[in-house]
Each structure stands twice: as C-alpha cells, then as structure tokens.
Amino acid sequence: MSRLAATAQALETRIGARARRVASLAGELAIEVTPEQLESVCRDLRDLPELSFEQLTDLSGIDYLDHGRSEWTTEQATSTGFSRGVERETAQPVEGRPRFAVVYHLLSVTRNVRLRVRCHCNPGEPPMLDSVAGIWASASWYEREAFDLFGILFRGHPDLRRILTDYGFIGHPFRKDFPVSGNVEVRYDPAKGRVVYEPVSIEPRVTVPKVIRKGRTHIAATAGPKADV
C-alpha cells in the first residue's frame, strides 16, 4: 500500500465523520472540516502516529465572493476586439457556500506525506475560526496575514494584529470587493513635513485587453520576397 493510500485509510479510520474527502489533484489528499471540529481534527492530525503531520507549511484565506462568475465574455470577440473597460457589477456571494474559508497545508516529515485541510467560516461578519497556533507555532504569523488581508479572525490567537499593511490601514485588500485602487493614497506634504493620507483620486474600473491579431507587417515579413512582374 502506498503512503498516500495508507494516509487516506488512516484518515477514514481515525478522523471518520469529522472530516470529508474533497476532490484534489492526483497524488494529493484534501479534506474539509467544519469550524466546530477544526481544532480537534488538527490536533489528531498532528498527534496520531498513523498521521503525524508535524508541520504546518502554509495557511491561506480564500474569498469565494462571485466564485465562478465572470465580468465579461471572453470566448469570442468581434472584429474590434473586446471593450477596454466594463462597468463592475455589485459582487454577490455564491448561493449555498459561505464566503470565506481557510486552507491549511500540512506536512508529515515522518511519513513524507502532505495534506490539505479546508475549513469554511460560518456566515456573517466578521468571519471567524479557532486558532491553531497552539497546535503548530508557525500558524501565528500565517493567521495574522489572513486576518490582515481577508479580515478573518482567529479565536484564541495570542497576538492577532496586522502584519503587512500600514498602521491605520482601513479594510482588507485581498477581499474581492476591496477597490483595486484602494481607499486612500499617500504623499509627502512639505508644508506639514510628514506623510499624509488623502482619499484616492483614481476612479477604479476593470480593463480588458484587446485581442492581438497578426497585422500586415507580420504578413509582409513572412510572405517572402515579391516576384518580379
């Protein structure tokens, strides 16, 4: 039995109904757990000898707002190409799926196996999950990053504060409804002798590149020398 198959069997035997297998690429394992079971499942993933996932190598937030929808049609183009800008519609949550989730990437050094764990936050603001920093110490900074960029709170985190954005930053820039140009812009004010924040002056819009077609120059260059007439 391969390591992957043995891990899948151990997950079914020891974790059981607390997690469900989800689709993944060949040679990978992925499971999904509920917020209520997250902490106990993660602790077993680390401590059970058949699993032994000693390391959390990464943790990332996901915003499923407008997941699977597009703002323009890209299958076909007219002779003039796609438009260079479209009006952005109000983003909508996907029906039947919570907006935010957190994905945990685990590594078993002992068994040389990796596992991906996904947990959806319960609906509502702010999104919140239990912290796993008490299980894997590396989660501390990763959870701060997910909080900073997505606004996901982690219950029980020892020091949950921003880690990438500036002091006094408003909003969470990796949320899909966050303006591409941001909310404020920064400049140095010589009169005040300091950096000041002002409302952003750029109007956000979605730009779509035109279709690139081979022009006459390309045709002339590849057609070869003209025949004598």
Beta strands, then each sheet from edge to edge (+ up, - down):
strand 1: 19-21
strand 2: 30-33
strand 3: 55-63
strand 4: 85-86
strand 5: 100-108
strand 6: 113-120
strand 7: 128-130
strand 8: 153-155
strand 9: 184-189
strand 10: 194-199
strand 11: 206-207
sheet 1: 1+ 2- 6- 5+ 3-
sheet 2: 4+ 11-
sheet 3: 7+ 8+
sheet 4: 9+ 10-
end
